[in-house]
Amino acid sequence: MDSDDKLLELPAGRGFSVSFRGKTLLSRVDPVAQCERLAAGIPVKDRTLYLCPSPLYGYGLSILLDKLAPNSAVLCVEADEKLFSLSENNLPRLADSPSALPDGRKLKQLALARAKDPFEICAFVRDTWGKRVFRRVEVIRLTGGWQLSPQLYADIETALGKEIAIEWGNAMTLIRLGRLYTRNLIRNLALLGESESLAALDFSSRPVLVLGAGPSLDSVLEEAGVLAGGERRFRIVCVDTCLPALLERGIQSDLVVILESQHWNLADFRGARGRKIDVALDLSALPASTRVLAGKRYFFATPWTEMALFARLEAAGLLPKTLPPMGSVGLSAVAVALAATTGLVVTAGIDFSYTLDAYHGRSTPGRRSLEARQNRFRTLINASAALREGTFKAVSKAGTQVRSDPAMRNYRDIFEAEFGGNPRLFNISGPGLPLGIKTVSVAEALTILKDGATLLNNGGEKAAAHAEPPPIPSPLRGKLHAFIRREMDALTELRETLSSGVPPEAARLDALLDYCDYLWAHFPDCAGATNRPPSTDVSFLKRVRTEIDPFLVLWEQGSGGVNE
């Protein structure tokens, strides 16, 4: 049967061929048996999402489904509208009851989706099966239909693979740092009364220069005379790591963005203590970072997982402006700048790449440390880091060869997904990876910044004067105190319930565990607050019990900081 546009019909008998738009889609000799042989030869693995492009009539899928592991599934995708209708009419007969997993959940093992945007397919997988269900994605080609849209199907495979890797990477980060994030949040809550939400930061329409600490920062620092000039009317937002490089050249940043929850970034503030520089901090940032600079504090939140704690903070009017949890301080700095101004934003030093002898710009702590260790036996080339397993060659936006690694590449992809194509964003050319936004030279960037500020100034707007942090508002202090009191009451009740020796009421125990989800959201078997073990799991309850007392101490300390 040959047709360019007619809907395919199933011929009688087993010996036939199927063609569509100039491509042979099914075998010319017994296509049913051919598909079944292909399916029988597919090795099955645990926690695997099998991607089946253009399944047509679904031949062979029943063979695969019969031997599929209970925690694996098949996703059929079809790009062509007519072939999608064909599959939609034939695949339901293969649908069986969901497979039961050991934890009691039901897993649907077959789904069909219209292949369009790869990100939409990723969202379909999340909606159908949830997060962190699969560990890998594998393509199975049972028909020749994939030949009609090979690039789209390849892009879907790549997107799903990245999505799975990101989900599990995020889970590993949550396991390692989730407890610390919550502890920092509790400590920082006491500072909300003497700080402001990021929503209050307003640069009006002034252009903003956002500086990261990558090697391309150097080309911008060469213009220190322009950036440090007293007549500068555009704003500079920098990440904490590049602050020393600016201070060394007499450049005053208008805002420093701090995301780090560990102590590593305290070295970024050497020589800056007491300086009147404003900061924008994540609510989970290291509390010690909030005490270094003497400018205004603007808090924001990047909810790192789904927790009832965030919803309660929002309901109580205590949650500052939220930003997407992108994991990189450079990405957060761009998000802060875009939120603070309606004008143009120019970025530099956000590279996600490096060379053999330069991971960061000059005068940054990492670069200084490398230079301090240099002697006649040790060069600036750090081969063990630059050439370690997993790193790879890449081409920068300037056309030069650089190196990168999967983590940096992932951040670059997140940048493009969040900000790509934004007409307000410009990126200064250099050794960084392409970010999906317009690239300009240093000279062009300075022109954008100067012209935008000049036009704004000619419009009569005056620069806002630096204001002292406001006094602690009594109503907010009262809200904080009441919130902390409720948290302590819930923890105390949960502790008594788990320690009394009397079997608890199941419904009340479940409610308390869900309320105090930050106690267990970082457990390896949870890796988030959406996959809690049952309240009958004694091992889980014992681990929860060990978390309660340290958090009670933290809440108590926070209560002392806001007591009226």
C-alpha positions in Angstrom: 0.0 0.0 0.0 1.6 3.3 -1.1 0.2 6.7 -0.2 1.7 10.1 0.6 -1.1 11.4 2.7 -3.9 8.8 3.1 -4.4 7.2 6.4 -3.0 3.6 6.5 -5.4 0.7 6.6 -4.4 -2.8 7.8 -4.4 -5.2 4.8 -5.6 -8.7 5.1 -3.1 -11.5 5.6 0.3 -11.5 7.1 2.4 -10.8 4.1 2.2 -7.1 3.2 4.2 -3.9 3.2 3.2 -0.5 4.6 4.6 2.7 3.2 3.8 6.3 4.1 5.3 9.5 2.7 7.9 7.7 0.7 9.2 5.6 3.7 8.7 1.9 4.3 7.2 1.7 7.8 6.6 -2.1 8.2 8.4 -5.1 6.9 7.4 -6.4 3.4 7.3 -10.0 4.6 5.1 -10.8 7.7 5.6 -7.4 9.6 3.7 -8.7 12.6 6.3 -11.5 13.2 9.1 -9.1 12.4 8.0 -6.7 15.1 7.5 -9.5 17.6 11.0 -10.9 17.0 12.4 -7.4 17.6 10.5 -7.1 20.8 11.5 -10.5 22.0 15.1 -9.6 21.6 15.0 -6.5 23.7 16.8 -7.0 27.0 14.6 -5.7 29.9 16.1 -3.7 32.8 14.8 -2.4 36.1 13.5 1.3 36.4 13.8 1.9 32.6 11.6 4.0 30.4 11.5 2.5 27.0 10.9 5.1 24.3 9.1 3.6 21.3 8.9 6.1 18.4 6.0 5.7 15.9 4.5 2.4 17.2 1.8 2.3 14.4 -0.4 -0.7 15.2 1.5 -1.6 18.3 2.9 -4.9 16.9 5.4 -6.5 19.3 4.4 -4.3 22.3 2.4 -7.1 24.0 5.5 -9.3 23.9 7.6 -6.5 25.5 4.9 -5.7 28.1 4.6 -9.3 29.2 8.3 -9.5 30.2 8.7 -5.9 31.4 10.0 -5.3 34.9 7.2 -4.0 37.3 9.1 -0.7 37.7 9.6 0.0 34.0 7.3 1.4 31.4 6.9 2.0 27.6 6.3 5.5 26.3 5.1 5.5 22.7 5.4 8.8 20.8 4.1 9.7 17.4 4.9 13.0 15.5 2.5 12.6 12.6 -1.1 13.5 13.2 -2.6 10.7 11.1 -0.3 8.0 12.4 -1.0 9.2 15.9 -4.7 8.6 15.3 -3.8 5.1 14.0 -1.9 4.3 17.2 -4.5 5.8 19.4 -7.1 3.4 17.9 -4.9 0.3 18.2 -2.8 0.7 21.4 -5.7 0.7 24.0 -6.2 -3.0 23.3 -2.7 -3.6 24.8 -3.4 -1.6 28.0 -3.5 -3.8 31.0 -3.9 -3.1 34.7 -1.1 -1.1 36.3 1.8 -3.0 37.8 2.1 -3.1 41.6 5.4 -1.8 43.0 6.8 -3.0 46.4 5.8 0.2 48.1 2.2 -0.2 47.1 2.1 2.3 44.2 0.6 1.4 40.9 2.7 2.0 37.8 1.1 2.4 34.4 3.2 0.5 32.0 2.1 1.8 28.6 1.3 5.4 27.5 1.0 7.2 24.2 1.9 10.8 23.6 1.9 13.1 20.6 5.5 14.0 19.8 5.9 17.8 19.7 8.3 19.8 21.9 10.7 17.5 23.8 10.1 19.6 27.0 6.4 18.8 26.7 7.2 15.1 26.5 9.3 15.5 29.7 6.3 17.1 31.4 4.0 14.3 30.1 6.4 11.7 31.7 6.3 13.6 35.0 2.5 13.9 35.0 2.1 10.2 34.0 4.6 8.5 36.2 6.0 11.1 38.6 9.6 12.1 39.4 12.5 9.8 40.0 10.7 6.6 38.9 13.1 5.7 36.1 16.9 5.7 36.1 17.5 5.5 32.3 15.8 5.9 29.0 16.3 3.4 26.1 14.9 3.7 22.5 13.2 0.7 20.9 12.4 0.8 17.2 9.8 -1.8 16.3 8.7 0.0 13.0 10.3 2.2 10.4 8.1 5.1 11.4 10.9 6.8 13.3 12.4 7.7 9.9 9.7 10.3 9.3 11.0 12.6 12.1 14.4 11.2 13.2 15.7 14.5 14.6 12.6 15.1 16.8 12.7 11.6 18.2 16.4 12.0 18.9 15.8 15.3 20.7 13.1 13.6 22.8 15.5 10.9 23.8 18.1 13.4 24.7 15.7 15.6 26.7 14.3 12.6 28.6 17.8 11.4 29.4 18.8 14.9 30.7 15.6 15.1 32.7 16.2 11.8 34.4 19.8 12.7 35.2 18.8 16.1 36.6 16.1 14.6 38.8 18.5 12.1 40.3 21.2 14.7 40.6 18.8 16.9 42.5 17.9 14.0 44.7 21.6 13.4 45.5 22.0 17.1 46.4 18.9 17.0 48.6 20.2 13.9 50.4 23.5 15.6 51.1 22.4 19.1 51.8 18.7 19.1 52.4 19.0 19.1 56.2 21.5 22.0 56.0 19.2 24.0 53.8 16.4 23.8 56.3 18.7 24.6 59.3 19.9 27.7 57.5 16.4 28.7 56.7 15.3 28.5 60.3 18.3 30.6 61.4 17.7 33.2 58.7 14.0 33.5 59.6 14.9 35.6 62.6 16.5 38.2 60.3 13.4 38.8 58.2 12.2 41.6 60.4 15.3 43.6 59.8 15.6 42.8 56.2 13.4 43.1 53.1 12.0 40.7 50.5 13.7 40.8 47.1 10.3 42.1 45.8 11.3 45.4 47.4 14.5 45.8 45.3 13.8 48.3 42.5 16.3 49.5 39.9 13.4 51.0 38.0 14.4 50.9 34.3 18.1 51.2 34.8 20.3 48.8 32.8 22.1 46.2 34.9 25.5 44.5 34.4 25.5 41.0 36.0 29.0 39.6 36.7 29.8 36.0 37.4 33.3 34.7 38.3 34.1 32.9 35.0 37.2 33.6 32.9 35.3 36.0 30.6 35.1 38.4 33.6 38.7 39.5 32.8 37.7 41.3 29.6 35.2 43.4 31.6 37.6 44.1 34.5 39.9 45.8 32.0 37.3 48.5 31.8 37.6 49.2 35.6 37.9 53.0 34.9 34.4 53.0 33.4 32.9 50.6 36.0 34.4 52.4 39.0 33.6 55.9 37.8 31.6 58.1 40.1 29.2 59.1 37.2 28.1 55.5 36.6 24.4 55.4 36.4 23.8 51.7 35.5 23.7 49.1 38.2 26.2 46.3 38.9 25.0 43.0 40.3 27.8 40.4 41.1 28.0 36.9 42.5 29.8 36.6 45.8 32.8 34.9 44.2 33.8 37.8 42.0 33.4 40.5 44.7 37.1 40.5 45.6 38.0 41.1 42.0 35.8 44.2 41.9 37.0 45.6 45.2 40.6 45.2 44.1 39.9 47.5 41.2 37.8 50.0 43.1 34.6 48.9 41.6 31.6 49.2 43.9 28.9 46.6 43.3 25.3 47.7 43.9 24.3 44.2 44.9 26.0 40.9 45.8 24.0 37.7 45.3 24.7 34.9 47.8 23.4 31.4 47.3 25.9 29.1 49.0 24.7 27.2 52.1 28.1 26.0 53.2 31.1 27.8 54.6 33.2 27.7 51.3 32.2 31.2 50.2 33.3 33.1 53.3 36.7 33.5 51.6 34.8 35.6 49.0 34.4 38.4 51.6 38.0 38.9 52.6 38.6 42.6 52.8 34.9 43.4 52.5 33.7 43.2 56.1 31.6 46.2 57.1 31.4 47.6 53.6 28.1 49.3 52.8 27.1 46.9 49.9 23.6 45.6 49.5 23.1 41.8 49.3 20.4 39.5 48.0 20.5 36.2 49.8 18.7 32.9 49.5 16.8 32.0 52.6 18.9 28.8 52.8 22.2 30.6 52.5 24.9 30.3 55.1 23.7 32.6 58.0 27.3 33.8 58.6 27.2 35.4 55.1 24.4 37.7 56.2 26.7 39.4 58.8 29.6 40.3 56.6 28.4 43.3 54.6 26.7 46.3 56.1 24.3 47.2 53.4 20.6 46.3 53.1 19.6 42.7 53.0 17.1 41.4 50.5 16.0 37.8 51.0 14.5 35.5 48.4 13.6 31.8 48.5 14.4 29.0 46.1 12.2 26.1 47.3 14.6 23.1 46.8 11.8 20.5 47.2 8.1 20.3 47.8 7.6 20.9 51.5 4.6 22.0 53.6 6.9 24.3 55.4 7.1 26.6 52.4 3.3 26.7 52.1 3.0 27.6 55.8 5.5 30.4 55.5 3.6 31.8 52.5 0.3 31.6 54.3 1.8 33.4 57.3 3.1 36.2 55.1 6.7 35.3 55.9 7.9 33.8 52.6 10.0 36.3 50.6 9.9 36.5 46.8 10.6 33.1 45.3 12.9 32.3 42.4 13.2 29.0 40.5 15.8 26.7 42.2 18.4 26.7 39.4 21.4 25.6 41.6 23.8 28.2 40.2 24.5 31.6 41.8 25.1 33.0 38.3 21.7 32.0 37.1 20.1 33.3 40.3 22.0 36.7 39.8 20.4 37.0 36.4 17.0 36.2 37.7 17.5 38.8 40.5 18.5 41.5 37.9 15.6 40.8 35.6 13.2 41.0 38.6 14.8 44.3 39.8 14.8 46.2 36.6 12.5 46.6 33.6 15.6 47.7 31.5 18.3 45.8 29.7 20.6 43.3 31.4 24.1 42.5 30.3 25.9 39.5 31.6 29.6 38.5 31.8 31.6 35.8 33.6 28.7 33.3 33.4 30.7 30.9 31.3 30.1 27.2 32.4 33.4 26.5 30.9 37.1 26.9 31.6 40.6 26.5 30.1 43.6 24.5 31.3 44.9 27.4 33.3 41.8 29.4 34.2 38.7 28.3 36.0 37.8 31.8 37.3 38.6 35.4 36.5 41.6 37.1 37.9 41.6 38.1 41.6 38.8 35.7 42.5 39.6 33.5 45.5 40.0 30.3 43.4 42.4 32.0 41.0 44.4 33.6 43.8 44.7 30.2 45.5 46.0 28.7 42.3 48.5 31.5 41.8 49.7 31.3 45.4 50.6 27.6 45.0 52.5 28.3 41.8 56.3 27.6 42.0 58.9 26.1 39.7 57.4 22.7 40.3 53.7 23.7 39.9 52.2 25.7 37.0 48.9 27.3 36.7 47.7 24.4 34.6 45.6 22.1 36.7 45.5 19.0 34.5 44.0 16.7 37.1 40.9 18.9 37.3 40.7 20.1 33.7 41.2 16.6 32.2 39.4 14.5 34.9 36.9 11.8 33.8 33.7 13.2 32.4 35.2 16.6 31.2 35.0 17.3 27.5 36.0 19.8 24.8 33.5 22.4 23.7 33.4 25.5 21.5 32.9 28.8 23.1 30.6 31.6 21.8 33.8 33.3 20.5 34.7 30.1 18.5 37.6 29.1 20.7 38.1 25.7 22.2 37.3 25.4 25.9 36.5 22.6 28.4 33.4 21.9 30.3 31.8 19.0 32.3 28.3 17.6 32.7 27.4 19.7 35.7 28.4 23.0 34.0 26.7 21.9 30.8 23.5 21.2 32.8 23.6 24.7 34.2 24.1 26.1 30.7 21.0 24.2 29.5 19.0 25.5 32.5 20.1 29.0 31.6 18.9 28.7 28.0 15.6 27.0 29.2 15.0 29.9 31.7 16.3 32.9 29.8 17.0 31.9 26.2 15.7 34.4 23.7 14.9 37.0 26.3 15.2 40.3 24.3 16.3 42.2 27.5 19.3 40.0 27.9 22.8 40.3 26.4 25.9 38.3 26.9 29.5 39.6 26.5 31.5 37.6 24.1 34.4 35.5 25.4 35.5 32.0 26.4 32.1 31.0 27.8 29.6 28.6 26.3 26.7 30.0 24.2 23.7 30.8 26.4 20.9 31.2 23.9 20.9 35.0 24.2 22.4 37.8 22.0 26.2 38.1 22.2 27.9 41.5 22.1 31.4 42.8 22.4 32.7 44.6 25.6 32.5 47.9 23.7 28.9 47.2 22.6 28.0 46.1 26.1 29.3 49.4 27.6 27.4 51.3 25.0 24.2 49.5 25.9 24.7 50.2 29.6 25.7 53.9 29.1 23.1 54.8 26.6 20.3 53.1 28.6 21.4 55.0 31.7 21.8 58.3 29.9 18.3 58.1 28.3 16.9 57.3 31.8 18.7 60.1 33.4 17.6 62.6 30.8 14.1 61.5 31.6 14.5 63.2 35.0 14.8 60.1 37.2 17.1 60.4 40.2 19.1 57.6 41.6 17.6 56.2 44.8 19.6 57.1 47.9 20.9 54.3 50.1 18.6 53.8 53.0 19.4 52.2 56.4 17.7 48.9 57.1 14.3 49.6 58.6 13.6 48.8 62.3 12.0 45.5 63.1 8.2 46.0 62.5 6.3 44.8 65.6 3.6 43.0 63.5 6.2 41.0 61.7 7.9 40.1 64.9 4.6 38.9 66.2 4.0 36.8 63.1 7.5 35.2 63.4 7.1 34.5 67.1 3.7 32.9 66.6 4.9 30.9 63.6 7.9 29.5 65.5 5.7 28.7 68.4 3.5 26.6 66.2 6.4 24.7 64.7 7.8 23.9 68.1 4.4 22.7 69.3 4.1 20.3 66.4 7.6 19.0 66.9 7.0 18.5 70.6 3.8 16.6 70.0 5.5 14.4 67.4 8.3 13.7 69.8 5.9 12.7 72.6 3.9 10.6 70.2 7.0 8.6 69.1 8.4 8.3 72.6 5.4 7.5 74.7 5.4 3.8 74.2 1.7 3.9 73.5 0.6 3.0 69.9 -0.3 6.3 68.3 -3.5 7.1 66.5 -2.6 6.4 62.8 -4.4 9.4 61.4 -2.8 11.9 63.8 0.7 10.4 63.3 0.3 10.7 59.5 -0.8 14.3 59.9 2.2 15.2 62.1 4.7 13.5 59.8 3.3 15.4 56.8 3.3 18.6 58.8 6.9 18.2 59.9 8.1 17.0 56.4 11.4 18.9 56.7 12.5 16.2 59.2 12.6 13.5 56.6 12.6 15.2 53.2 16.4 14.6 52.9 16.3 10.9 53.7 17.7 8.7 50.9 14.5 6.7 50.6 12.5 9.9 50.4 14.7 12.4 48.5 11.8 14.9 48.6 8.6 15.4 50.5 6.4 13.5 48.0 7.5 9.9 48.7 7.2 9.4 52.5 7.4 5.8 53.8 4.2 4.6 55.7 3.9 5.5 59.3 4.0 1.8 60.1 7.7 1.7 59.1 9.5 1.5 62.4 12.9 2.2 60.9 11.6 5.4 59.3 10.0 6.5 62.6 13.2 6.0 64.5 15.1 8.1 62.1 12.5 10.8 62.3 12.8 10.8 66.1 16.5 11.5 66.0 15.9 14.6 63.9 13.4 16.2 66.2 15.6 17.5 69.1 18.2 19.3 67.0 15.4 21.1 65.1 13.6 22.0 68.3 16.9 23.7 69.5 17.1 25.7 66.3 13.5 26.9 66.5 14.0 27.8 70.2 17.1 29.9 69.2 15.1 31.6 66.5 12.3 32.3 68.9 14.8 34.1 71.2 15.8 36.3 68.3 12.3 37.6 67.6 10.8 37.6 71.1 8.9 40.8 72.0 
